[in-house]
Amino acid sequence: MSILNVCVIGHSYIRRLRDYCMQTETDNLNLDPKVFKIGENDICESTNSDKLARDIISVGQSLRDGVGVKLVIICQLFRRMQFASCQNFNVFVVQTNEHLKRFAEPLGGIYFWGHRGFWKDFHYLGPDGVHLLCTPAEDQPMRKFRRSIRNAVILHSKVLRPV
């Protein structure tokens, strides 16, 4: 079996995930999809969640159709603590996630991934109210995020390795 690589694209969550993986000597996920964790930093009071979701899907379609990427996984947007963003940020996140899920469903090779355990409350967020908690004493949220991305890749990798 040849070694495959994963490309995780996104904002500061992904930089923090990379730093965490380097600190814990976690190997690459060993698959060849493109995983997106994008969109939160585009949300403001005037956000059109339908358009934002379509724009994110469009990036995935460009990779699939223009570059030939066989598997694109678009991750759910995360909510933030109220003090950390615009007033209706979390409402826009919920709407955008619903649109992403609906828009990705009929597309071959493009999937929406909803992370489990990052929704009911904000205990997984660090003191800035935006990023996952990841300290030497408490790295469970980042471990959970890494596992979730790994699970998304494994579940949808049947596109890359048909049975």
N, CA and C atoms as an extended XYZ file, in Angstrom:
489
Properties=species:S:1:pos:R:3:atomname:S:1:resname:S:1:resid:I:1 pbc="F F F"
N         0.849       -1.162        0.000 N   MET     1
C         0.000        0.000        0.000 CA  MET     1
C         0.900        1.232        0.000 C   MET     1
N         0.634        2.163       -0.902 N   SER     2
C         1.439        3.378       -0.953 CA  SER     2
C         1.031        4.337        0.158 C   SER     2
N         1.985        5.152        0.576 N   ILE     3
C         1.704        6.139        1.616 CA  ILE     3
C         0.979        7.313        0.993 C   ILE     3
N        -0.126        7.703        1.599 N   LEU     4
C        -0.900        8.851        1.145 CA  LEU     4
C        -0.779        9.956        2.181 C   LEU     4
N        -0.992       11.176        1.760 N   ASN     5
C        -0.892       12.317        2.661 CA  ASN     5
C        -2.220       13.029        2.757 C   ASN     5
N        -2.426       13.693        3.881 N   VAL     6
C        -3.632       14.489        4.060 CA  VAL     6
C        -3.236       15.960        4.052 C   VAL     6
N        -4.057       16.763        3.445 N   CYS     7
C        -3.852       18.205        3.437 CA  CYS     7
C        -5.018       18.830        4.190 C   CYS     7
N        -4.732       19.423        5.333 N   VAL     8
C        -5.760       20.074        6.138 CA  VAL     8
C        -5.590       21.577        5.952 C   VAL     8
N        -6.623       22.220        5.415 N   ILE     9
C        -6.557       23.634        5.068 CA  ILE     9
C        -7.521       24.403        5.951 C   ILE     9
N        -7.071       25.519        6.476 N   GLY    10
C        -7.968       26.314        7.293 CA  GLY    10
C        -7.279       27.481        7.952 C   GLY    10
N        -7.896       27.959        8.999 N   HIS    11
C        -7.394       29.140        9.696 CA  HIS    11
C        -6.605       28.727       10.930 C   HIS    11
N        -6.652       29.508       11.961 N   SER    12
C        -5.814       29.300       13.138 CA  SER    12
C        -6.069       27.968       13.849 C   SER    12
N        -7.239       27.373       13.686 N   TYR    13
C        -7.478       26.043       14.262 CA  TYR    13
C        -6.477       25.041       13.689 C   TYR    13
N        -6.218       25.137       12.410 N   ILE    14
C        -5.343       24.169       11.750 CA  ILE    14
C        -3.891       24.390       12.159 C   ILE    14
N        -3.476       25.642       12.299 N   ARG    15
C        -2.118       25.912       12.781 CA  ARG    15
C        -1.958       25.322       14.182 C   ARG    15
N        -2.950       25.489       15.012 N   ARG    16
C        -2.887       24.946       16.368 CA  ARG    16
C        -2.897       23.414       16.346 C   ARG    16
N        -3.651       22.821       15.441 N   LEU    17
C        -3.652       21.360       15.299 CA  LEU    17
C        -2.265       20.877       14.884 C   LEU    17
N        -1.641       21.563       13.918 N   ARG    18
C        -0.285       21.195       13.483 CA  ARG    18
C         0.679       21.273       14.663 C   ARG    18
N         0.629       22.379       15.407 N   ASP    19
C         1.515       22.537       16.564 CA  ASP    19
C         1.289       21.417       17.572 C   ASP    19
N         0.022       21.086       17.808 N   TYR    20
C        -0.298       20.017       18.751 CA  TYR    20
C         0.258       18.677       18.258 C   TYR    20
N         0.075       18.374       16.989 N   CYS    21
C         0.567       17.105       16.439 CA  CYS    21
C         2.091       17.029       16.520 C   CYS    21
N         2.762       18.158       16.300 N   MET    22
C         4.225       18.171       16.397 CA  MET    22
C         4.674       17.965       17.846 C   MET    22
N         3.962       18.554       18.803 N   GLN    23
C         4.313       18.411       20.220 CA  GLN    23
C         4.081       16.988       20.711 C   GLN    23
N         3.064       16.334       20.183 N   THR    24
C         2.725       14.989       20.648 CA  THR    24
C         3.275       13.908       19.729 C   THR    24
N         4.077       14.311       18.746 N   GLU    25
C         4.685       13.389       17.789 CA  GLU    25
C         3.651       12.502       17.111 C   GLU    25
N         2.528       13.100       16.756 N   THR    26
C         1.472       12.382       16.052 CA  THR    26
C         1.830       12.308       14.576 C   THR    26
N         1.767       11.121       14.014 N   ASP    27
C         2.050       10.968       12.589 CA  ASP    27
C         0.956       11.593       11.749 C   ASP    27
N         1.263       11.777       10.493 N   ASN    28
C         0.281       12.262        9.527 CA  ASN    28
C        -0.909       11.310        9.528 C   ASN    28
N        -2.041       11.783        9.072 N   LEU    29
C        -3.240       10.946        9.017 CA  LEU    29
C        -3.157        9.884        7.932 C   LEU    29
N        -2.135        9.958        7.091 N   ASN    30
C        -1.833        8.937        6.088 CA  ASN    30
C        -2.936        8.700        5.067 C   ASN    30
N        -3.607        9.760        4.658 N   LEU    31
C        -4.576        9.663        3.573 CA  LEU    31
C        -4.419       10.866        2.664 C   LEU    31
N        -5.120       10.878        1.547 N   ASP    32
C        -4.868       11.886        0.530 CA  ASP    32
C        -6.056       12.785        0.202 C   ASP    32
N        -6.930       13.074        1.136 N   PRO    33
C        -7.999       14.041        0.846 CA  PRO    33
C        -7.564       15.455        1.193 C   PRO    33
N        -8.430       16.379        0.886 N   LYS    34
C        -8.271       17.762        1.330 CA  LYS    34
C        -9.369       18.010        2.355 C   LYS    34
N        -8.988       18.458        3.531 N   VAL    35
C        -9.929       18.725        4.613 CA  VAL    35
C        -9.943       20.229        4.856 C   VAL    35
N       -11.138       20.815        4.836 N   PHE    36
C       -11.281       22.251        5.042 CA  PHE    36
C       -11.897       22.553        6.388 C   PHE    36
N       -11.294       23.450        7.102 N   LYS    37
C       -11.866       24.028        8.324 CA  LYS    37
C       -11.808       25.533        8.107 C   LYS    37
N       -12.754       26.035        7.315 N   ILE    38
C       -12.751       27.453        6.941 CA  ILE    38
C       -14.141       28.045        7.122 C   ILE    38
N       -14.203       29.361        7.210 N   GLY    39
C       -15.481       30.045        7.204 CA  GLY    39
C       -15.768       30.918        8.400 C   GLY    39
N       -15.311       30.511        9.592 N   GLU    40
C       -15.659       31.291       10.779 CA  GLU    40
C       -15.173       32.736       10.699 C   GLU    40
N       -13.961       32.940       10.199 N   ASN    41
C       -13.407       34.293       10.158 CA  ASN    41
C       -14.082       35.172        9.114 C   ASN    41
N       -14.950       34.613        8.295 N   ASP    42
C       -15.694       35.387        7.302 CA  ASP    42
C       -17.038       35.871        7.835 C   ASP    42
N       -17.383       35.475        9.044 N   ILE    43
C       -18.700       35.820        9.589 CA  ILE    43
C       -18.654       37.166       10.305 C   ILE    43
N       -19.604       38.021        9.935 N   CYS    44
C       -19.798       39.312       10.607 CA  CYS    44
C       -21.301       39.594       10.617 C   CYS    44
N       -21.702       40.738       11.122 N   GLU    45
C       -23.131       41.056       11.241 CA  GLU    45
C       -23.863       41.049        9.900 C   GLU    45
N       -23.156       41.305        8.809 N   SER    46
C       -23.819       41.361        7.500 CA  SER    46
C       -23.665       40.069        6.701 C   SER    46
N       -23.278       38.988        7.355 N   THR    47
C       -23.037       37.721        6.662 CA  THR    47
C       -24.317       37.145        6.070 C   THR    47
N       -24.195       36.684        4.852 N   ASN    48
C       -25.245       35.915        4.193 CA  ASN    48
C       -24.782       34.461        4.280 C   ASN    48
N       -25.364       33.688        5.184 N   SER    49
C       -24.880       32.325        5.432 CA  SER    49
C       -25.034       31.423        4.213 C   SER    49
N       -26.055       31.647        3.411 N   ASP    50
C       -26.236       30.879        2.178 CA  ASP    50
C       -25.062       31.129        1.226 C   ASP    50
N       -24.708       32.387        1.028 N   LYS    51
C       -23.599       32.734        0.131 CA  LYS    51
C       -22.271       32.213        0.670 C   LYS    51
N       -22.046       32.355        1.979 N   LEU    52
C       -20.811       31.847        2.571 CA  LEU    52
C       -20.688       30.345        2.339 C   LEU    52
N       -21.760       29.607        2.566 N   ALA    53
C       -21.737       28.156        2.349 CA  ALA    53
C       -21.484       27.832        0.880 C   ALA    53
N       -22.126       28.550       -0.021 N   ARG    54
C       -21.902       28.315       -1.458 CA  ARG    54
C       -20.452       28.608       -1.848 C   ARG    54
N       -19.875       29.658       -1.268 N   ASP    55
C       -18.478       29.988       -1.562 CA  ASP    55
C       -17.535       28.892       -1.074 C   ASP    55
N       -17.794       28.355        0.110 N   ILE    56
C       -16.965       27.270        0.644 CA  ILE    56
C       -17.106       26.023       -0.227 C   ILE    56
N       -18.330       25.687       -0.595 N   ILE    57
C       -18.568       24.541       -1.483 CA  ILE    57
C       -17.860       24.759       -2.815 C   ILE    57
N       -17.875       25.989       -3.305 N   SER    58
C       -17.231       26.315       -4.579 CA  SER    58
C       -15.726       26.032       -4.546 C   SER    58
N       -15.087       26.311       -3.417 N   VAL    59
C       -13.664       25.992       -3.278 CA  VAL    59
C       -13.471       24.482       -3.414 C   VAL    59
N       -14.321       23.719       -2.751 N   GLY    60
C       -14.244       22.260       -2.858 CA  GLY    60
C       -14.472       21.769       -4.278 C   GLY    60
N       -15.446       22.351       -4.969 N   GLN    61
C       -15.717       21.959       -6.354 CA  GLN    61
C       -14.548       22.311       -7.268 C   GLN    61
N       -13.910       23.440       -7.029 N   SER    62
C       -12.748       23.824       -7.838 CA  SER    62
C       -11.617       22.825       -7.666 C   SER    62
N       -11.407       22.367       -6.437 N   LEU    63
C       -10.369       21.362       -6.209 CA  LEU    63
C       -10.734       20.037       -6.866 C   LEU    63
N       -11.988       19.652       -6.742 N   ARG    64
C       -12.429       18.382       -7.323 CA  ARG    64
C       -12.400       18.430       -8.850 C   ARG    64
N       -13.016       19.459       -9.416 N   ASP    65
C       -13.183       19.511      -10.868 CA  ASP    65
C       -11.976       20.098      -11.591 C   ASP    65
N       -11.311       21.063      -10.971 N   GLY    66
C       -10.207       21.742      -11.636 CA  GLY    66
C        -8.857       21.119      -11.387 C   GLY    66
N        -8.654       20.596      -10.180 N   VAL    67
C        -7.357       20.056       -9.804 CA  VAL    67
C        -7.363       18.528       -9.803 C   VAL    67
N        -8.539       17.930       -9.679 N   GLY    68
C        -8.634       16.474       -9.684 CA  GLY    68
C        -8.569       15.829       -8.312 C   GLY    68
N        -8.788       16.605       -7.262 N   VAL    69
C        -8.818       16.042       -5.914 CA  VAL    69
C       -10.041       15.129       -5.818 C   VAL    69
N        -9.823       13.896       -5.383 N   LYS    70
C       -10.918       12.921       -5.355 CA  LYS    70
C       -11.809       13.038       -4.125 C   LYS    70
N       -11.271       13.591       -3.041 N   LEU    71
C       -12.020       13.660       -1.793 CA  LEU    71
C       -11.798       15.006       -1.117 C   LEU    71
N       -12.885       15.726       -0.913 N   VAL    72
C       -12.854       17.006       -0.200 CA  VAL    72
C       -13.810       16.886        0.986 C   VAL    72
N       -13.307       17.164        2.174 N   ILE    73
C       -14.123       17.132        3.385 CA  ILE    73
C       -14.194       18.552        3.933 C   ILE    73
N       -15.404       19.045        4.089 N   ILE    74
C       -15.624       20.384        4.626 CA  ILE    74
C       -16.129       20.230        6.053 C   ILE    74
N       -15.356       20.736        6.990 N   CYS    75
C       -15.689       20.581        8.409 CA  CYS    75
C       -16.707       21.617        8.871 C   CYS    75
N       -17.494       21.212        9.822 N   GLN    76
C       -18.475       22.088       10.469 CA  GLN    76
C       -17.775       23.311       11.053 C   GLN    76
N       -18.438       24.437       10.984 N   LEU    77
C       -17.952       25.643       11.637 CA  LEU    77
C       -18.252       25.532       13.125 C   LEU    77
N       -17.367       26.059       13.944 N   PHE    78
C       -17.548       26.025       15.396 CA  PHE    78
C       -18.134       27.333       15.901 C   PHE    78
N       -18.961       27.213       16.917 N   ARG    79
C       -19.493       28.400       17.585 CA  ARG    79
C       -18.398       29.017       18.457 C   ARG    79
N       -18.649       30.236       18.897 N   ARG    80
C       -17.715       30.945       19.767 CA  ARG    80
C       -18.466       31.485       20.972 C   ARG    80
N       -17.712       31.836       21.995 N   MET    81
C       -18.322       32.517       23.137 CA  MET    81
C       -18.785       33.895       22.673 C   MET    81
N       -19.872       34.361       23.249 N   GLN    82
C       -20.513       35.594       22.799 CA  GLN    82
C       -19.567       36.793       22.790 C   GLN    82
N       -18.690       36.903       23.791 N   PHE    83
C       -17.806       38.066       23.874 CA  PHE    83
C       -16.749       38.090       22.773 C   PHE    83
N       -16.551       36.966       22.085 N   ALA    84
C       -15.436       36.841       21.147 CA  ALA    84
C       -15.780       37.209       19.707 C   ALA    84
N       -17.035       37.459       19.402 N   SER    85
C       -17.424       37.700       18.007 CA  SER    85
C       -18.632       38.617       17.935 C   SER    85
N       -19.115       38.804       16.716 N   CYS    86
C       -20.282       39.658       16.507 CA  CYS    86
C       -21.509       39.054       17.207 C   CYS    86
N       -22.504       39.868       17.391 N   GLN    87
C       -23.673       39.498       18.193 CA  GLN    87
C       -24.355       38.220       17.707 C   GLN    87
N       -24.549       38.067       16.415 N   ASN    88
C       -25.273       36.908       15.882 CA  ASN    88
C       -24.358       35.844       15.289 C   ASN    88
N       -23.104       35.841       15.699 N   PHE    89
C       -22.125       34.912       15.141 CA  PHE    89
C       -22.619       33.469       15.192 C   PHE    89
N       -23.072       33.013       16.357 N   ASN    90
C       -23.467       31.611       16.509 CA  ASN    90
C       -24.710       31.265       15.702 C   ASN    90
N       -25.591       32.226       15.497 N   VAL    91
C       -26.761       32.012       14.627 CA  VAL    91
C       -26.283       31.782       13.195 C   VAL    91
N       -25.330       32.605       12.736 N   PHE    92
C       -24.792       32.451       11.383 CA  PHE    92
C       -24.053       31.117       11.228 C   PHE    92
N       -23.360       30.689       12.283 N   VAL    93
C       -22.658       29.405       12.240 CA  VAL    93
C       -23.653       28.265       12.041 C   VAL    93
N       -24.725       28.265       12.810 N   VAL    94
C       -25.746       27.217       12.685 CA  VAL    94
C       -26.332       27.218       11.272 C   VAL    94
N       -26.690       28.381       10.774 N   GLN    95
C       -27.267       28.483        9.426 CA  GLN    95
C       -26.278       28.014        8.366 C   GLN    95
N       -25.028       28.458        8.472 N   THR    96
C       -24.015       28.086        7.480 CA  THR    96
C       -23.772       26.587        7.499 C   THR    96
N       -23.690       25.982        8.684 N   ASN    97
C       -23.515       24.528        8.773 CA  ASN    97
C       -24.675       23.789        8.114 C   ASN    97
N       -25.896       24.266        8.330 N   GLU    98
C       -27.059       23.629        7.696 CA  GLU    98
C       -26.963       23.723        6.176 C   GLU    98
N       -26.571       24.881        5.673 N   HIS    99
C       -26.416       25.046        4.219 CA  HIS    99
C       -25.297       24.148        3.685 C   HIS    99
N       -24.166       24.127        4.367 N   LEU   100
C       -23.045       23.295        3.916 CA  LEU   100
C       -23.455       21.832        3.821 C   LEU   100
N       -24.135       21.356        4.842 N   LYS   101
C       -24.580       19.957        4.846 CA  LYS   101
C       -25.513       19.689        3.670 C   LYS   101
N       -26.463       20.580        3.457 N   ARG   102
C       -27.434       20.404        2.371 CA  ARG   102
C       -26.769       20.517        0.996 C   ARG   102
N       -25.880       21.490        0.821 N   PHE   103
C       -25.242       21.692       -0.483 CA  PHE   103
C       -24.264       20.570       -0.825 C   PHE   103
N       -23.583       20.022        0.177 N   ALA   104
C       -22.585       18.981       -0.079 CA  ALA   104
C       -23.219       17.622       -0.344 C   ALA   104
N       -24.392       17.384        0.212 N   GLU   105
C       -25.018       16.059        0.147 CA  GLU   105
C       -25.111       15.481       -1.267 C   GLU   105
N       -25.569       16.228       -2.267 N   PRO   106
C       -25.699       15.622       -3.593 CA  PRO   106
C       -24.402       15.583       -4.406 C   PRO   106
N       -23.339       16.154       -3.887 N   LEU   107
C       -22.097       16.257       -4.650 CA  LEU   107
C       -21.221       15.038       -4.422 C   LEU   107
N       -20.762       14.434       -5.460 N   GLY   108
C       -19.841       13.316       -5.324 CA  GLY   108
C       -18.450       13.816       -4.988 C   GLY   108
N       -17.823       13.204       -4.000 N   GLY   109
C       -16.452       13.540       -3.652 CA  GLY   109
C       -16.304       14.739       -2.735 C   GLY   109
N       -17.407       15.400       -2.386 N   ILE   110
C       -17.382       16.531       -1.451 CA  ILE   110
C       -18.348       16.207       -0.318 C   ILE   110
N       -17.830       16.214        0.908 N   TYR   111
C       -18.622       15.807        2.059 CA  TYR   111
C       -18.550       16.844        3.165 C   TYR   111
N       -19.650       16.987        3.895 N   PHE   112
C       -19.686       17.828        5.090 CA  PHE   112
C       -19.424       16.930        6.287 C   PHE   112
N       -18.592       17.387        7.211 N   TRP   113
C       -18.300       16.612        8.407 CA  TRP   113
C       -18.675       17.415        9.643 C   TRP   113
N       -19.608       16.877       10.414 N   GLY   114
C       -19.983       17.488       11.688 CA  GLY   114
C       -19.197       16.837       12.812 C   GLY   114
N       -18.418       17.624       13.524 N   HIS   115
C       -17.634       17.108       14.651 CA  HIS   115
C       -18.564       16.823       15.826 C   HIS   115
N       -18.381       15.708       16.478 N   ARG   116
C       -19.179       15.377       17.663 CA  ARG   116
C       -18.531       15.963       18.913 C   ARG   116
N       -19.377       16.383       19.844 N   GLY   117
C       -18.882       16.818       21.139 CA  GLY   117
C       -18.395       18.252       21.213 C   GLY   117
N       -18.617       19.026       20.166 N   PHE   118
C       -18.194       20.423       20.176 CA  PHE   118
C       -19.394       21.351       20.079 C   PHE   118
N       -20.530       20.935       20.589 N   TRP   119
C       -21.719       21.731       20.317 CA  TRP   119
C       -22.522       22.120       21.552 C   TRP   119
N       -22.690       21.238       22.497 N   LYS   120
C       -23.647       21.479       23.584 CA  LYS   120
C       -23.279       22.655       24.476 C   LYS   120
N       -22.022       22.832       24.737 N   ASP   121
C       -21.587       23.966       25.558 CA  ASP   121
C       -20.223       24.424       25.049 C   ASP   121
N       -19.613       25.331       25.764 N   PHE   122
C       -18.353       25.908       25.291 CA  PHE   122
C       -17.152       25.467       26.123 C   PHE   122
N       -17.271       24.365       26.851 N   HIS   123
C       -16.171       23.918       27.701 CA  HIS   123
C       -14.924       23.561       26.901 C   HIS   123
N       -15.068       23.300       25.626 N   TYR   124
C       -13.946       22.916       24.780 CA  TYR   124
C       -13.134       24.116       24.306 C   TYR   124
N       -13.637       25.332       24.517 N   LEU   125
C       -12.946       26.533       24.059 CA  LEU   125
C       -11.962       27.047       25.103 C   LEU   125
N       -10.890       27.650       24.606 N   GLY   126
C        -9.908       28.265       25.483 CA  GLY   126
C       -10.382       29.619       25.984 C   GLY   126
N        -9.537       30.310       26.724 N   PRO   127
C        -9.925       31.584       27.329 CA  PRO   127
C       -10.240       32.688       26.324 C   PRO   127
N        -9.765       32.564       25.086 N   ASP   128
C       -10.079       33.598       24.088 CA  ASP   128
C       -11.498       33.456       23.547 C   ASP   128
N       -12.166       32.337       23.869 N   GLY   129
C       -13.543       32.132       23.427 CA  GLY   129
C       -13.686       31.726       21.983 C   GLY   129
N       -12.567       31.507       21.302 N   VAL   130
C       -12.571       31.200       19.868 CA  VAL   130
C       -11.916       29.854       19.584 C   VAL   130
N       -10.730       29.643       20.114 N   HIS   131
C        -9.927       28.464       19.774 CA  HIS   131
C       -10.112       27.343       20.787 C   HIS   131
N        -9.817       26.132       20.343 N   LEU   132
C        -9.912       24.978       21.228 CA  LEU   132
C        -8.911       25.086       22.369 C   LEU   132
N        -9.336       24.649       23.526 N   LEU   133
C        -8.465       24.609       24.691 CA  LEU   133
C        -7.344       23.617       24.415 C   LEU   133
N        -6.113       24.061       24.572 N   CYS   134
C        -4.975       23.165       24.364 CA  CYS   134
C        -3.801       23.689       25.178 C   CYS   134
N        -3.684       23.167       26.369 N   THR   135
C        -2.588       23.532       27.259 CA  THR   135
C        -1.876       22.249       27.668 C   THR   135
N        -0.672       22.356       28.233 N   PRO   136
C        -0.005       21.130       28.697 CA  PRO   136
C        -0.861       20.344       29.694 C   PRO   136
N        -1.664       21.053       30.475 N   ALA   137
C        -2.501       20.381       31.474 CA  ALA   137
C        -3.817       19.863       30.899 C   ALA   137
N        -4.284       20.442       29.796 N   GLU   138
C        -5.587       20.064       29.229 CA  GLU   138
C        -5.553       20.138       27.705 C   GLU   138
N        -5.394       18.973       27.085 N   ASP   139
C        -5.372       18.944       25.618 CA  ASP   139
C        -6.495       18.087       25.042 C   ASP   139
N        -7.449       17.689       25.868 N   GLN   140
C        -8.526       16.808       25.414 CA  GLN   140
C        -9.299       17.383       24.234 C   GLN   140
N        -9.666       18.678       24.220 N   PRO   141
C       -10.391       19.194       23.052 CA  PRO   141
C        -9.598       19.060       21.746 C   PRO   141
N        -8.290       19.308       21.801 N   MET   142
C        -7.483       19.199       20.583 CA  MET   142
C        -7.335       17.737       20.167 C   MET   142
N        -7.173       16.838       21.135 N   ARG   143
C        -7.121       15.412       20.799 CA  ARG   143
C        -8.419       14.976       20.136 C   ARG   143
N        -9.545       15.446       20.671 N   LYS   144
C       -10.861       15.117       20.115 CA  LYS   144
C       -10.990       15.656       18.688 C   LYS   144
N       -10.515       16.877       18.449 N   PHE   145
C       -10.553       17.488       17.118 CA  PHE   145
C        -9.708       16.674       16.133 C   PHE   145
N        -8.507       16.296       16.542 N   ARG   146
C        -7.629       15.484       15.691 CA  ARG   146
C        -8.292       14.145       15.359 C   ARG   146
N        -8.867       13.494       16.363 N   ARG   147
C        -9.552       12.213       16.128 CA  ARG   147
C       -10.738       12.383       15.188 C   ARG   147
N       -11.457       13.484       15.344 N   SER   148
C       -12.620       13.727       14.489 CA  SER   148
C       -12.204       13.881       13.031 C   SER   148
N       -11.143       14.646       12.787 N   ILE   149
C       -10.653       14.792       11.413 CA  ILE   149
C       -10.190       13.440       10.882 C   ILE   149
N        -9.484       12.687       11.712 N   ARG   150
C        -9.029       11.353       11.300 CA  ARG   150
C       -10.223       10.461       10.957 C   ARG   150
N       -11.261       10.493       11.784 N   ASN   151
C       -12.455        9.688       11.517 CA  ASN   151
C       -13.139       10.106       10.220 C   ASN   151
N       -13.192       11.401        9.958 N   ALA   152
C       -13.787       11.885        8.705 CA  ALA   152
C       -13.026       11.340        7.512 C   ALA   152
N       -11.718       11.392        7.605 N   VAL   153
C       -10.871       10.922        6.509 CA  VAL   153
C       -11.045        9.422        6.307 C   VAL   153
N       -11.036        8.664        7.385 N   ILE   154
C       -11.183        7.210        7.277 CA  ILE   154
C       -12.555        6.842        6.717 C   ILE   154
N       -13.607        7.470        7.227 N   LEU   155
C       -14.960        7.156        6.776 CA  LEU   155
C       -15.145        7.437        5.288 C   LEU   155
N       -14.650        8.575        4.845 N   HIS   156
C       -14.883        8.969        3.457 CA  HIS   156
C       -13.785        8.510        2.500 C   HIS   156
N       -12.753        7.854        3.000 N   SER   157
C       -11.649        7.443        2.134 CA  SER   157
C       -12.020        6.311        1.188 C   SER   157
N       -13.206        5.753        1.336 N   LYS   158
C       -13.644        4.720        0.379 CA  LYS   158
C       -13.637        5.268       -1.044 C   LYS   158
N       -13.745        6.598       -1.169 N   VAL   159
C       -13.661        7.235       -2.487 CA  VAL   159
C       -12.273        7.019       -3.075 C   VAL   159
N       -11.246        7.021       -2.208 N   LEU   160
C        -9.870        6.844       -2.660 CA  LEU   160
C        -9.484        5.382       -2.802 C   LEU   160
N       -10.083        4.539       -1.971 N   ARG   161
C        -9.731        3.113       -1.958 CA  ARG   161
C       -10.998        2.280       -2.033 C   ARG   161
N       -11.567        2.144       -3.207 N   PRO   162
C       -12.804        1.363       -3.315 CA  PRO   162
C       -12.586       -0.076       -2.863 C   PRO   162
N       -13.618       -0.652       -2.270 N   VAL   163
C       -13.550       -2.023       -1.760 CA  VAL   163
C       -13.640       -3.002       -2.894 C   VAL   163
